[in-house]
Amino acid sequence: MRQQVGLIRRSDSGSVKKIWAVANQKGGVGKTTTAVSLGGALLSEGQRVLLIDLDPHGSLTTYFGLDPDAIEHSVYTLFKDQAEKRPERRYDAILRATDFEGLWLLPASTAQATLDRQLGAEPGMGLVIQRTLADLAGRFDYVFMDCPPMLGVLMVNALAACQQLLIPVQTEFLALKGLERMLHTLQMISRSRGGELPYLILPTLFDRRTRASTDALRALQERYPARLWDGLIPVDTQFREASRVGRPLTLWQPAARGARAYRALLDTLLERPAADPQPLGGVA
């Protein structure tokens, strides 16, 4: 991870093209992998990408070589500044350049786990990230927020700030229960937003060799046909290797099965024809 040497310049015009939140009220379903892989795919197309780690566990932060237990300035700083009514925002101290030009990180601190207890009742806490992205408009083309697996002020911030929600769901039946909780949360948030938040369900960790995966995928197809991405993210050991070296798989091994799947997903999200069609949909 490169240390920042001054904030990247603000564009004279323009704004963020799309803001996604990646969330599910169950851990281990591929949220961080989704944010990193899609961010890497956009970076390879010359886009400027911001990744925001809202999860106190800090998996996204750790992915890029930072320690959530030791970091001084983080997403937590944004909330503290809001509560203390600081007139300036310390973006120069918080934003981190990664080893990939054009890919930036707002890292997490484990202190974020205390936000609901410490600051949850303070005015304006639900819109901290929305205000942050408004301040940074023009500096990034796309934003991905990696959310914690529980409802609280951090997830509320993500759902208030995003334009579309991505819900990774591991293709196994326990994960389907987590999806039900997430959709219930989404209904509540949509009411407070005054309109429905668009969302897309992403089948992840699919292993067509197992009946559990194929049965879970079939259940998703039957229950959520209008909201389910028609592709899937397969089990791929290269994801583990990519995280070990701290590189998005879509940049490091673009021909890997998992990388090609995320590129197909990106085509769907950007509503363009798939450049590399993959026979991923359905159950074989």
C-alpha positions in Angstrom: 0.0 0.0 0.0 1.4 3.3 -1.0 1.2 6.1 1.5 -0.9 9.0 0.2 1.1 12.0 -1.0 -1.7 14.5 -1.2 -5.3 14.0 -2.4 -5.9 13.4 -6.1 -7.1 16.4 -7.8 -10.8 17.2 -8.1 -12.1 17.3 -11.6 -13.4 20.6 -12.9 -16.7 18.9 -13.7 -18.5 15.6 -13.4 -19.6 13.4 -10.6 -19.6 9.8 -9.5 -21.2 7.7 -12.3 -22.5 4.9 -10.0 -22.4 4.1 -6.3 -22.9 0.5 -5.2 -23.3 -1.0 -1.7 -22.4 -4.7 -1.3 -24.3 -6.1 1.7 -25.8 -9.2 3.2 -26.7 -9.9 6.8 -24.5 -13.0 6.7 -20.8 -13.2 6.6 -18.6 -15.3 4.3 -20.8 -14.8 1.2 -18.2 -12.9 -0.9 -18.9 -9.2 -0.1 -15.3 -8.2 0.0 -14.4 -10.3 -3.0 -17.2 -8.7 -5.0 -16.2 -5.1 -4.2 -12.5 -5.8 -4.9 -13.1 -7.8 -8.1 -15.6 -5.3 -9.6 -13.4 -2.4 -8.6 -10.4 -4.1 -10.3 -12.4 -4.7 -13.5 -13.4 -1.0 -13.7 -9.8 0.0 -13.0 -8.6 -2.1 -15.9 -10.9 0.0 -18.1 -9.3 3.3 -17.0 -11.9 4.2 -14.5 -11.1 5.9 -11.1 -12.5 3.7 -8.3 -13.1 4.3 -4.6 -13.5 1.4 -2.2 -15.1 2.1 1.2 -14.7 -0.4 4.0 -17.6 0.0 6.4 -17.1 -3.3 8.1 -15.4 -3.1 11.5 -13.7 -6.5 10.7 -11.8 -4.6 8.0 -11.5 -7.4 5.5 -11.2 -4.9 2.6 -8.7 -2.8 4.5 -6.6 -5.9 5.3 -6.8 -7.0 1.6 -4.7 -3.9 0.7 -2.1 -4.4 3.5 -3.5 -2.1 6.3 -4.2 -3.1 9.8 -7.7 -2.2 11.1 -6.5 -2.5 14.7 -3.7 0.0 14.2 -4.9 2.5 11.6 -5.1 6.1 12.8 -7.5 7.7 10.4 -10.4 5.7 8.9 -14.1 5.7 8.2 -14.5 6.0 11.9 -12.8 9.5 11.7 -15.6 10.6 9.4 -18.2 9.8 12.0 -16.2 11.4 14.8 -15.8 14.6 12.8 -19.5 14.7 12.2 -20.3 14.2 15.9 -17.8 16.8 17.0 -19.0 19.2 14.3 -15.5 19.7 12.9 -15.8 22.3 10.1 -13.1 20.6 7.9 -13.1 17.0 6.7 -9.8 15.2 7.0 -9.9 13.4 3.6 -6.2 13.9 3.0 -5.5 11.9 6.1 -8.2 9.2 5.5 -8.0 8.4 1.8 -5.4 5.9 0.9 -3.9 5.3 -2.5 -3.4 1.6 -3.2 -0.6 0.0 -5.3 -2.9 0.4 -8.3 -3.1 3.8 -9.8 -6.7 5.0 -9.9 -7.8 2.7 -7.1 -8.3 4.4 -3.7 -9.5 3.2 -0.3 -11.4 4.6 2.6 -10.2 2.1 5.2 -11.9 0.6 8.2 -10.9 0.7 11.9 -12.1 -1.9 14.4 -13.3 1.2 16.4 -16.3 1.3 13.9 -17.8 -1.5 16.0 -18.5 1.0 18.7 -20.3 3.5 16.5 -23.9 2.5 17.3 -23.2 2.6 21.0 -21.2 5.8 21.0 -22.7 7.9 18.3 -25.7 6.2 16.9 -28.1 8.7 18.5 -26.2 11.8 17.4 -28.0 13.9 14.7 -26.8 13.3 11.1 -25.2 9.9 11.7 -27.2 8.2 9.0 -25.9 10.5 6.2 -22.2 10.7 6.9 -21.2 8.6 3.9 -23.6 10.4 1.6 -22.1 13.7 2.5 -18.6 12.3 2.1 -19.3 11.2 -1.4 -20.9 14.5 -2.2 -17.7 16.2 -1.1 -15.6 13.8 -3.2 -17.8 14.1 -6.4 -15.6 14.5 -9.4 -12.7 12.7 -8.0 -13.9 9.2 -8.7 -16.0 7.5 -11.4 -17.3 4.6 -9.4 -17.7 3.7 -5.7 -18.1 0.3 -4.0 -19.0 0.1 -0.2 -18.3 -3.2 1.6 -20.9 -3.4 4.4 -20.9 -5.1 7.8 -23.1 -8.2 8.1 -25.5 -6.5 10.6 -28.0 -3.7 10.6 -26.7 -0.6 12.3 -25.5 2.9 11.5 -22.9 1.7 9.0 -25.3 -0.3 6.9 -27.9 2.5 7.1 -25.2 4.9 5.7 -24.4 2.6 2.8 -28.1 2.1 1.9 -28.8 5.8 2.1 -25.8 6.7 -0.1 -25.9 4.0 -2.8 -27.7 3.9 -6.1 -27.9 0.2 -6.3 -27.5 -2.6 -3.8 -25.6 -5.8 -4.6 -26.5 -8.8 -2.4 -24.0 -11.7 -2.7 -25.6 -14.9 -1.6 -23.6 -18.1 -1.1 -25.3 -21.0 -2.9 -26.2 -22.9 0.2 -29.4 -23.0 2.2 -28.1 -21.2 5.4 -27.2 -18.3 3.2 -30.7 -18.1 1.9 -31.9 -17.2 5.5 -29.5 -14.4 5.6 -30.9 -13.1 2.3 -34.4 -13.0 3.8 -33.1 -10.9 6.7 -31.4 -8.6 4.2 -34.5 -8.1 2.1 -36.5 -7.3 5.2 -33.9 -4.7 6.1 -34.1 -3.3 2.6 -37.8 -2.8 2.9 -37.4 -0.7 6.0 -34.7 1.4 4.4 -36.6 1.9 1.2 -39.5 3.3 3.2 -37.2 5.8 4.9 -35.7 6.7 1.5 -39.1 7.4 0.2 -38.7 4.9 -2.7 -37.5 1.5 -3.6 -33.7 0.9 -3.7 -32.8 -1.2 -6.8 -31.0 -4.4 -5.9 -29.5 -7.4 -7.5 -28.9 -10.8 -5.9 -25.6 -12.4 -6.9 -25.2 -16.2 -6.5 -21.6 -16.8 -5.2 -19.3 -19.6 -4.2 -21.2 -21.9 -6.6 -19.8 -25.4 -7.0 -21.7 -27.3 -9.6 -20.2 -30.6 -8.4 -22.3 -30.4 -5.2 -26.0 -31.0 -4.9 -26.2 -28.4 -2.2 -25.1 -25.6 -4.6 -27.3 -26.6 -7.4 -30.4 -27.0 -5.1 -29.7 -23.6 -3.5 -29.3 -21.9 -6.9 -32.5 -23.5 -8.1 -34.3 -22.1 -5.0 -33.0 -18.6 -5.7 -34.1 -18.9 -9.3 -37.6 -19.9 -8.2 -38.0 -17.4 -5.4 -36.4 -14.3 -6.9 -36.5 -14.6 -10.7 -36.8 -10.8 -11.3 -34.0 -9.8 -8.9 -31.5 -12.6 -9.5 -28.5 -12.1 -11.8 -28.6 -14.7 -14.5 -24.9 -15.5 -14.1 -23.1 -16.8 -11.0 -19.7 -16.5 -9.3 -18.0 -19.9 -9.1 -15.8 -21.4 -6.5 -12.3 -20.5 -7.6 -9.1 -21.0 -5.5 -7.6 -18.1 -7.4 -9.7 -15.7 -5.3 -7.7 -16.9 -2.2 -4.4 -16.5 -4.0 -5.4 -13.0 -5.1 -6.2 -12.0 -1.6 -2.9 -13.4 -0.4 -0.9 -11.1 -2.7 -3.3 -8.2 -2.2 -4.4 -7.9 -5.9 -7.9 -7.9 -7.4 -8.2 -11.2 -9.3 -9.7 -9.3 -12.3 -6.3 -7.5 -12.6 -4.0 -10.2 -11.5 -5.4 -13.2 -13.3 -8.1 -11.8 -15.7 -8.5 -15.2 -17.5 -9.4 -17.0 -14.2 -13.0 -18.4 -14.0 -13.8 -16.1 -11.2 -12.4 -13.0 -12.9 -14.4 -13.7 -16.0 -17.5 -14.2 -14.0 -17.1 -10.8 -12.4 -16.4 -9.1 -15.7 -19.7 -10.6 -17.0 -21.4 -9.2 -13.9 -19.9 -5.8 -14.6 -21.3 -5.9 -18.1 -24.8 -6.5 -16.5 -24.4 -3.7 -14.0 -23.3 -1.2 -16.8 -26.1 -2.5 -19.0 -23.8 -3.4 -21.9 -23.4 -6.6 -24.0 -21.0 -9.1 -22.4 -17.7 -9.0 -24.1 -16.9 -12.5 -22.9 -20.1 -14.5 -22.7 -20.1 -17.1 -20.0 -22.4 -20.1 -19.8 -22.9 -19.4 -16.1 -26.7 -19.2 -15.7 -28.9 -22.1 -14.8 -28.1 -25.4 -13.2 -26.4 -28.0 -15.2 
